Amino acid sequence: MIKQKIAVALLFISMFAACVPAKKVEDIKRKKEICEEQRAALEEANRKLDEDFTEVNEKYKDLLKNLKALSSDTTVQGRSLRLMTKNYDQLNQTYELLLEKNKELLAGREAESADMFKNLTESQKNLRDRTTALEEARKNLEAKEKNLAQLKTELEKREERVNELEAVLARKDSAVLALKAKVQDALLGFENNGLTIEQKNGKVYVSLDESLLFASGKYDIEKKGKEALNNLGAVLEKNADVNVLVEGHTDNVPFNSTGIIKDNWDLSVKRATSVVKIILEKNNIDAQRLTAAGRADYEPISTNDTKEGRAKNRRTEIILTPKLDELFKLLESN
């Protein structure tokens, strides 16, 4: 859809190059390209974040499951070791008892002594076998305890990374909420009077109706609209970590004119550019933070079949996006 929009924009630009200065055409193309690149970068960043968070969470669940299984196995091995130790002590007592009885029966009781010696030999063999098994169980238990310690360490590292990611996301959400509150305070007299403020997808959307900013078919901002934009610019000046995308939108009614504005594409871009200039005019804001874009009638929020719906579609949206530098650095470090 974006490629189609760009193609249509380039077609119109080439058709009316005789009327629009080449420099303005290049400016519009450059701003569209910047807009699309930033949008793609943000979408890719959000996608990578979702994938990374999902992967970490799944690994965390697997490690936790393995930890529980290993803990249970270790408990069973411990019981087995204690039982074998007890059996070992009992066999050792039996061995000592047999030795004493063997001494008593040596004289004159060869047959009985032979049986006792046989029993003693078997007991010794059984004792050796039990001792060997006990040693193997001890080694096995030590190996599992070592593996358990390694799993705990790995789990702690994974848990720490998940906590870091969650903390950064929480700070990002808090920053968006705080930004929305500041914008609402600055535009208190305008909200619900042609202006709405909404938070979604980790961004703050300020939507201004055409009636608040422009006369019909014009791109010169009127007095009341300038006041609202200057108030918003004051907030942006104090929050240098916020990027700004200004989008102009129109209805689908064809624009008929022989002047500078040829169609809805031209009008939407001109209006977005006018908003950017007003924001920069009285506020100390780095211009690189702002991007102007025209969407014409290709992103309606209501039907164009009614007068009311078309009025809603004729709007300017100012999209405020907190920078994600901290989140990107955390992902790169891991």
N, C-alpha and C positions, 0 to 999 in steps of 0.2 A: 504494500500500500504506500509506504514512504517513497519507494523508488518511482511509483507512478506519479505521485505528487511532484517529485523533483523533475520528472520528465515533462509533465504538463507545464510546470513553472518555466522550464528552459524553453519550451515551445513558444509560450506567450512572450517571453523576453525577446526571443529572436524575431517574432512577428512584429513587435512594436519597438524594435531597436531604433528606428528612425525617429521616434518621438521621445524615447527615454534615453538620457545621456548614458554613454557606455560605462562611466564610472559608477553610476547608481546601480546599473545592472550587475556589475561585478561585486558591488557591496552587498547587494541582496543575495547573490549566489554564495558569497563568502559566509554571510551570516547564516544562511540555510545549512551550509556544510558544517559550520561550527555547531549549530544546533543539533544536527543529526549525529555528529560525532560524540557530543556530550551525552545525548540521550542514549546512544548505543553503549557508551562507556558506563553510564549509570546502570543500565539494564544488565550489562555483563557483570558488573560488580555485585549487583543484587543476586544474580543467578549463581555466581561463584560462592557468595556468602551462604545462600540456601543450601548448595551442594556440600560445602565444607561443614556447615553446621549439622546437616543430616548424617554425613559420614562420621563425624566425631561422636555424635549421639549414639549411632548404631554400634560403633566400636566400644563406646562406654558401656552399653547394655551387654555386649558379648563378654567383656572383661568382668563385669559384675557377676554374670552368670557363671563364668569359669571360676571366679573367686569363691562363690558359694559352693560349687561342686567340689573344689579342691579342699575347702575347709571341712566339708562333710567327710571326704575321703581321709583327711588327716586325722579326724576324730576317730574314725574306724580303725585306722592303723595304730593309733595310740592305745586303743582298747586291746587290740591284738597283741601289742608289745607287752602290755602289763600282764595279760593272761599268760603269755609264753614265759615271762619272768617268774610268775608264780609257779608254773609247771616246772620250770628249771629248778627252783628252790626245793620243790617236792621231790623231784628226781634225785637231787643232790642228797637230801635227807635219806632217801631210800638206799642210795649208794653207800652212805656211811653205815647204815644199819646192816646192810648185806656184808660189808667188810667185817663188822664185829661178829656177826653170826658165823661167818666163814672161819674165823679164828677158833670159835668154840667147837665147831664140828670137824675140824681138820683131823683130829686124832680119832681113828677107828671108824670114821663114818665116810669112807671114800665115795660110796655111791651117792650119798646125800651131798657130799662135798662137790662131786662132779656136777650134780644138778644145780647146786647153789652157784658153782663157778660159771656154769652156762648162763644162769639167770643174771649173774653179775656181768658177764661179757655182753649179754644183750642189753642190760641196763646201761652199760658204758657206751655201747654203740648208739642206743637211743638218746643218751645224754649228749653225745657228740653231734648227732643229727639235730637235736633240738637247739644245741648251742649254735650250730651253723645257721639254722633257720632264724634263730634270734638275731644273729649278726646281720644276716641279709635283710631282715625286717627293719633293723636299726638303720642300716645304710639307706634302705628305700625311704624310710621316714625322713631321714636327713635331706635326701634329694628332693622330696616333695615339699619339705619345709623351705628349702632354698628356692624352689620354683614358686612357692606361695609368696615368698618375700619379693621375688622379682615381679610377680604379677601385681602385688600391692603397689610397688614402686611405679610400674607402668600405669596402673589405674590412677594413682595420685597425679601423675603428670598429665594424663588425659583429662582428669577432672579439673585440674588447674587451668588447662587450655579452654575447656568448656566454660569455666567460670569467667575467664578473661573475655571470651567472645560474648557471653551473656552480659557482662558488665559494660562492654563497649556498646552493645546494642541498647542496653538500658539508658546509657548516657546519651546515645543518639536520640532515643525516643523522648527523653527528658528535654533535650535541646529543642526538639521539634515542638513539644508542648509549650516550653517557655517562649519560643519564637512566636507561636500562634497567639499566646496571651499578650505579648508585646504589640503585635500587629493589631489585635482587637482593641487594646487600649488606645493606640494611636488613631484608629479609624472608628472610634466609638460612635461618633455622630453620623457616620455614613452606612454602617452595617444595617442591612434590611431596607435600605433606601437606595437601591440600585447596586449594592455591594454585598457580597457574601464571602465568608471566610470558612475554609474547610481544611481539615487535616486528613490525609490519606497517603498510603504508600510511602510513609516516612518523609512527606513533604507538606508544605502549607500552600494551599491554593487560594489566592485572592481573585475573585471574579467580579468584574465591573461591567454593568450594563452599558449599552451604547448611550442611553439617555443621561448617564452620569458624566460622560467624557466628551461625546461628540454630537454635533448636529448631524442630521441624516445625510449620508453620502460624503461627509467631511472627515478630515483627519486632524484638524486643528482642535486642540483640547480646550474646553471651556473652563471658566473660572472655578466652578465648584469641583470639577475633576482635577484641576491643578492643585487645589487645596488638599484633596485626598492623597494625591501622589506625593506631594511634598511631605505630608505626615508620614507616609510609608517610607519615603527616602530617608527621613530622620532615623527611623528604626534600623534601616539597612546600613546606615553610616556607622552606627554603634555596634553592629554585628557583622564584622568583616569576614566571618567564616561561613557566610551564606551566599550561594550563587543564585542568580535571578534569571529566569526565562520569561520573557514577555511574549504572549501569543495573541495575535489578532484573529478574530473569527467573524464571519458574516453569515447572512442567510443565503438561500439559493436563488434569490431574485437577481436576474442579470443586471449588471451595472452598465448603463448606457451613458457615455460621455465622450466628448472630443478633446477633453483637457488632458492633464497629466495622468489622472486615474482612468485606466482603460477597462478594468474589470474588478471582480471581487478579490482576486489575488493581489492586485496592486493596492486596493483599499486596505486589506488586512495587514499587509506589510507596512504600509505608510502609518497606519494607526499604531502598530507595535513599536515602530521606530520613534514616533512622537512621544509615546509613553516613556521610553528609555531616555530620551533627551530631557524630558521634564524631571525625571528622577535624578539625573546627573546635574541638572542646572543649578540647584541650590544646595547640593549636598556633596560632601567630600567622599566620593565613592570611586573605587578603582573601576574604570570602564570595562576592564577585562572580566569582571564578575557578571556583567549583564549581557544577555543575548536577546535579540529581537527576531521574531519569526511570524510569518503570515500563514494561516491555515485555510483562508477563504471560507468556503461553506462545507468543507470535507470532514469536519468533526462537530456535527450538531449535537446539542444536548436535549433537543426537543424536536417535535415535528415541524416541518416547514409548510405544512398544509393549512395552518391557521395563523392569524395575525399575532396571537399571543406567543405561539411557538416560535415564529420567526423573530419576535422581539427578544426572546430568551437566547436565541442563537447568535444575535448580534451583540457580541460581548468581547471583552479583553480579559485574558487570564494572566495573572502574574504568579508564577510558580517559584516558590522559595525552597531551596534545597541546601541543608547544612552539608558542609564538606565532610567527606568520609576518610580524610587522611589518616586518622588514628587507626581506623579499622583496616585500611589497606596495609599499613605498616605492621600491624599485628599478624595479618595473614601472611605477609611476605617473610616475617621472622620465623614462622612455623612451617 
